[in-house]
Amino acid sequence: MLTQRETLQSGTGRRLLDELSGVERVDRTESIAQLAKTLGTSVPHASVAILIFGSTVTPSQLQAATVHIPLGVRVIAVSARPGAALSLRQIGELTLLTVGELTDFPLALRRANS
């Protein structure tokens, strides 16, 4: 798993959860497209890419970002919008989840996988 700062070990679910517990929010000036490009070149054989971002990223910016992710990689975009209702929608091949509360995240991922 690739974060903005490092690559996390994810051999097992427990190991991934342990690694994720140390991930902190980072203020970056890179666009979502630049982050997707970094992801696409750093992990070219990924089967799933999950992009997590704040409320300022637009659907058109997301579509532009997916161009940088290799074909065949499933893209799940997660928009963190405090107070928003949990929602799921498709934008082309991209699955967009909107999550208003951290406790909504597991249910959102289950919906994306159904």
N, C-alpha and C positions, 0 to 999 in steps of 0.2 A: 504494500500500500504506500502510495506516494502522497506526502503532505507538502505544504509550501516550504517546510524547513528540512524534511528528512524522509527517508524511506523507512516504513515500519515493518517489523516482522509479523507475518500473518499466517504462519503454518497451521495454527489451530484457532478455533473460535475464542478460546480462553486467552491465548497469547495475543490475539488481535485486540480483545477488550482491554487487556493489561496495557498494551502499547497505546491504545486510543486514550486511556485515562491521562496520559501525559501531554496530549495535544492541546495547545493553547491558541487562542485567537491571535491572528497576526494582521496588522494593518499593512496592506500592500497597495502599491499604485498600479500594478499590472492589471490589464483588462482580463476579463474572463476568457477572451480569445487567446491571449498570450499564455494564460495558465493552461488552457486546453492544448496549445501547441507544445508546451513543456511536457505535459502528460503524454501526448502522442509520440514524442521523440524519446522520452525517458522509459516508457513502458509500452513499446510497440506491440507486444503480444498479449496485452491484457484482453480479457473477455468482457469485462464490465468496467465502465468508468462512472464514478459517482462524483459529480461536481456539487459542492456545497457552497452557498454564497448568500449574501444579504439581500435586502429588498430593492437595492438600486439597479440590479441587473434586469434588463428588459428581454422579452421573448426574442426580439430580433438580434440582440447581442448573443443570446444563447445559440440561435441558429447559425450565426457567423462563427461561433466557437466550435461547433461540431465539425466544421470543415477540417479542422486540424487533428481530429481523432481518427485513427485508422478505420477503414471500412470493416464491418463485421463486429465492431466493439459496441456493445449495448450501452447507451448513455442514459443515466438517470441523473437528472438535475434536481437539486433540493434547494428551494428558496426559503430561507429563514425569515419569516415576517411576524414579529411578536404580535400576538392577539388575533392573527388571521385564522380562519377556519381551515381545517385540513382539506386539501383538494388534490386531485390528480387529473392531469390532462396530457394528451399527446400533441406534440408539435413536430410534425413529420415523424422521423424515427426516434425522436427524443421523448423521454417520459419526464414530465415536469411535476414534481411534488411541491406543494406549498405547505409548510409546517409552521404553526403559530406557537406551539409549546413543545419543549423537548420531549415530553411524555408522549407526543403524537408520532415521534419518529419511528418506533417499531411498527406501529399500525400502518404508517405511510409506506414503509418498505414492503410489508406484506401485501398491500394493495398493488404496489408496482410489480410484484412477482406473480400476481394471480391472473 
